[in-house]
Structures are given as C-alpha cells and as structure tokens.
Amino acid sequence: MKAHPAGPRVFFALWPDAAAADVLSGWAHRAHAAFGGRVMRPDTLHLTLAFLGTVPHERVAELAGLLNDASLIGGTLRLDRYGRFRGPQIVWAGPSASPPWLDALHGWLWRALARRGFDRPDEPFRPHVSLLRRAGPGDLDALAVPAPLDWTPRRCVLVASAPRPEGSFYEILAERALCGGAGRPPGDS
C-alpha cells in the first residue's frame, strides 16, 4: 500500500469473519438492486469505532498500542435493519439497538484517544456497516427487512485506508482479539 507522505488515514473497527461478511454481502447486493451505487467488497466490510483521518507515521505505533491496553470485551451484535446516510449516499446495515458492550468499547476507545489529543466527533455513535457508496435515491421501505444477523465480532483492528477510484483498500496494522465477556472491562489507561 502506498502511504500518504504525511501519514496514513487510519481508523479502528470491528472486522467480520468470512461467514458474517458473506451474509452482509448478500444484503449489499439486495440494496444495490434497489439503489445502484458501488457495492462494498466483502474484504472491506467493517464497523467503524473511530475514524481518525490522516495521522503522522510516528503516531501509528502509539495507536496500535491502544489495543494492548486492556482486555477488550465483546459480545453479540444483532444487525437487523438497513439505514441510509443521505449526504454521503451510503446505505448501511445496523442494529435496531446498540448493545451495552459495544457502547462501552466505543466510549473507552474515544476516552483513550482523547487523552492522546484526538477530537471525538460531535455526532452520536451510530453503529453500522456500510454496504453501498454513491447509492441512488429511493425509499428504504422498498427493501425487505433482512433476516437478522447475530454477529459476534472476534477482533478489533487498527486499519490504514488508501482511497482509490475503484474503492478504498485497507491494510490491518494491528489487531486484538475481543473477549467474550469473561475479560476485564477496558481500562482508562
């Protein structure tokens, strides 16, 4: 991956396994039939916890180290609906309700990032997996409600993103397995 001279564009995310990515790809193709746009490739499907944008190369190791700061507790996330961001023309899959473990993980991560000088976004956390970009107009009610996907993310990752005309390409820079609820809660280190 060609790095940006100032540093890579990075984000923290939950990454689906192949089975979950396969189900989400099916959702993406159904949405594409209704709205057009660009379908996200299965290898790019993820749930963003924190998008940081371009960071200096020397800060990447510090960010990767955050994943070692605590036992990251995970759980099951029920994706059961489509949603839409009109401005960026994104159609996504998400939960009707965010589970407490996901809100706790997101909050811990942003507190740790804030202590390192990163500004938390003003808008509330809306957990989602982008399925389409540049989607055309249309009413989400035209899509049949998908059969729920009970996804248990197994890892939290730090990713570098390289945007290209044919879609972004991602490189996982660091990862940490999520505990199934038996580990200690994320600390405030």
Backbone torsions as a table, in degrees:
resi	resn	phi	psi	omega
1	MET	NA	132.7	177.8
2	LYS	-79.5	124.0	-177.7
3	ALA	-85.2	146.1	173.7
4	HIS	-68.0	139.4	-177.6
5	PRO	-55.2	-36.0	-178.9
6	ALA	-79.7	-18.2	-177.6
7	GLY	138.8	169.4	-178.8
8	PRO	-79.3	157.4	169.1
9	ARG	-85.0	124.4	-173.8
10	VAL	-128.8	157.5	174.2
11	PHE	-154.5	156.0	172.4
12	PHE	-98.9	141.2	-176.8
13	ALA	-153.9	163.9	167.2
14	LEU	-97.8	134.2	-173.3
15	TRP	-113.3	128.0	-179.3
16	PRO	-76.0	152.8	171.0
17	ASP	-76.5	176.0	-175.1
18	ALA	-61.0	-38.7	-178.3
19	ALA	-65.9	-44.9	178.6
20	ALA	-66.3	-41.0	178.4
21	ALA	-61.5	-35.8	179.3
22	ASP	-65.2	-43.9	178.0
23	VAL	-63.6	-45.4	-179.5
24	LEU	-64.6	-33.1	175.9
25	SER	-63.9	-37.8	175.5
26	GLY	-62.1	-42.0	176.3
27	TRP	-60.6	-42.5	-178.0
28	ALA	-63.1	-40.6	-179.4
29	HIS	-69.8	-34.4	175.0
30	ARG	-66.2	-41.7	177.8
31	ALA	-65.8	-37.3	179.1
32	HIS	-62.6	-38.9	178.8
33	ALA	-61.3	-30.2	-178.6
34	ALA	-88.8	-33.5	-170.1
35	PHE	-124.3	-7.8	-175.1
36	GLY	67.6	-156.0	-179.0
37	GLY	95.3	-166.5	-179.5
38	ARG	-108.7	120.6	179.1
39	VAL	-74.8	132.8	175.7
40	MET	-68.2	134.2	177.3
41	ARG	-67.2	147.4	-179.9
42	PRO	-54.2	-34.7	-178.4
43	ASP	-75.7	-2.9	179.0
44	THR	-111.1	-2.2	-178.8
45	LEU	-71.1	132.8	-178.7
46	HIS	-165.5	167.2	173.9
47	LEU	-114.5	111.2	-178.1
48	THR	-73.3	130.1	173.8
49	LEU	-96.7	-35.9	-178.2
50	ALA	-158.1	117.4	174.4
51	PHE	-98.6	124.1	-175.7
52	LEU	-106.2	-14.0	-177.5
53	GLY	76.1	-155.6	-178.1
54	THR	-75.4	126.9	177.5
55	VAL	-123.7	149.4	177.7
56	PRO	-60.3	145.3	-179.4
57	HIS	-51.8	-39.7	-175.6
58	GLU	-69.1	-12.0	179.5
59	ARG	-93.5	-11.0	-176.3
60	VAL	-61.3	-44.3	-180.0
61	ALA	-62.4	-38.7	177.3
62	GLU	-61.3	-43.8	179.2
63	LEU	-66.5	-40.9	177.7
64	ALA	-61.2	-35.5	179.5
65	GLY	-64.0	-24.2	177.5
66	LEU	-58.5	-32.5	-178.2
67	LEU	-68.8	-16.1	178.5
68	ASN	-97.5	-1.0	-174.1
69	ASP	-73.0	-21.3	-175.6
70	ALA	-158.4	163.0	169.2
71	SER	-75.9	117.1	-176.7
72	LEU	-87.8	114.6	-177.3
73	ILE	-85.9	130.0	178.3
74	GLY	-113.3	-162.0	179.8
75	GLY	175.4	-162.2	180.0
76	THR	-99.9	139.4	179.3
77	LEU	-119.9	122.5	179.2
78	ARG	-93.4	109.5	173.1
79	LEU	-90.2	119.4	-172.0
80	ASP	-141.9	13.7	179.5
81	ARG	-156.6	158.6	171.3
82	TYR	-92.6	152.9	173.8
83	GLY	-143.8	174.8	-175.9
84	ARG	-146.8	135.4	167.9
85	PHE	-106.1	110.7	-173.8
86	ARG	-69.8	-43.4	-178.6
87	GLY	-53.8	-59.3	179.9
88	PRO	-84.1	5.3	176.9
89	GLN	56.7	48.5	-179.3
90	ILE	-109.0	134.6	169.4
91	VAL	-108.2	134.5	-173.6
92	TRP	-134.7	166.3	171.7
93	ALA	-109.5	140.0	-179.6
94	GLY	-158.1	176.6	178.2
95	PRO	-88.2	150.1	171.8
96	SER	-67.5	-30.9	178.0
97	ALA	-141.4	134.9	178.9
98	SER	-79.0	128.6	-179.5
99	PRO	-71.7	151.4	-178.6
100	PRO	-55.5	-37.7	-178.8
101	TRP	-62.4	-36.2	-178.9
102	LEU	-71.4	-42.0	176.9
103	ASP	-62.6	-39.3	178.6
104	ALA	-65.7	-42.9	178.8
105	LEU	-63.5	-45.3	178.5
106	HIS	-61.3	-46.0	179.7
107	GLY	-63.0	-44.5	178.2
108	TRP	-59.0	-46.9	-177.4
109	LEU	-60.5	-45.8	-178.7
110	TRP	-69.5	-32.0	174.5
111	ARG	-64.8	-43.1	178.8
112	ALA	-64.8	-39.6	178.5
113	LEU	-68.1	-39.2	179.4
114	ALA	-62.0	-38.9	177.7
115	ARG	-64.8	-18.1	179.5
116	ARG	-103.0	12.6	173.1
117	GLY	92.1	9.8	178.5
118	PHE	-93.1	137.0	-178.4
119	ASP	-87.9	125.2	177.1
120	ARG	-72.0	138.8	178.0
121	PRO	-62.2	151.7	179.5
122	ASP	-74.0	-32.8	-175.8
123	GLU	-73.5	149.7	-179.1
124	PRO	-67.6	155.1	177.5
125	PHE	-67.6	124.4	175.6
126	ARG	-124.9	92.7	-176.5
127	PRO	-61.0	132.0	-178.9
128	HIS	-162.4	159.6	172.4
129	VAL	-117.6	115.3	179.2
130	SER	-66.4	131.1	179.8
131	LEU	-107.7	-38.4	-178.4
132	LEU	-132.4	144.5	169.0
133	ARG	-118.3	153.6	-178.7
134	ARG	55.0	39.9	179.1
135	ALA	-70.2	143.0	176.7
136	GLY	-75.1	175.5	-179.6
137	PRO	-69.4	163.3	177.5
138	GLY	152.1	164.6	-177.6
139	ASP	-97.1	128.2	179.0
140	LEU	-60.0	-23.7	179.1
141	ASP	-63.8	-15.6	177.9
142	ALA	-72.1	-19.3	179.3
143	LEU	-89.4	135.6	174.7
144	ALA	-66.8	141.4	177.0
145	VAL	-62.6	126.8	-177.5
146	PRO	-72.5	155.5	171.4
147	ALA	-64.0	132.3	-176.1
148	PRO	-57.2	144.7	174.5
149	LEU	-110.1	114.3	173.9
150	ASP	-90.4	100.4	-174.2
151	TRP	-104.3	128.3	174.9
152	THR	-111.7	95.1	179.7
153	PRO	-59.1	137.4	-178.4
154	ARG	-101.3	-15.0	-176.8
155	ARG	-150.2	147.4	172.1
156	CYS	-106.9	134.7	-173.2
157	VAL	-129.2	153.3	167.7
158	LEU	-104.8	126.0	-170.7
159	VAL	-125.8	141.3	169.3
160	ALA	-99.7	136.4	-177.6
161	SER	-114.0	131.9	175.6
162	ALA	-119.9	100.2	179.6
163	PRO	-68.7	138.2	176.4
164	ARG	-139.6	161.0	-179.2
165	PRO	-56.1	-34.4	-178.3
166	GLU	-85.9	2.7	179.0
167	GLY	125.9	160.4	-179.1
168	SER	-73.0	149.1	173.6
169	PHE	-117.6	138.3	-173.2
170	TYR	-117.0	145.3	173.5
171	GLU	-127.4	122.7	177.4
172	ILE	-77.0	120.5	-177.6
173	LEU	-92.8	-31.3	179.8
174	ALA	-158.8	154.3	177.5
175	GLU	-150.4	159.0	178.2
176	ARG	-143.5	133.6	176.7
177	ALA	-67.9	143.8	174.8
178	LEU	-90.2	138.5	174.9
179	CYS	-79.6	149.8	-179.6
180	GLY	-82.8	26.7	179.4
181	GLY	105.3	-4.7	-177.8
182	ALA	-94.0	-13.4	-178.7
183	GLY	-82.3	178.2	177.7
184	ARG	-82.8	154.6	179.6
185	PRO	-64.1	155.1	177.0
186	PRO	-55.2	136.1	178.1
187	GLY	-84.8	176.1	179.2
188	ASP	-106.5	44.5	180.0
189	SER	-73.5	NA	NA
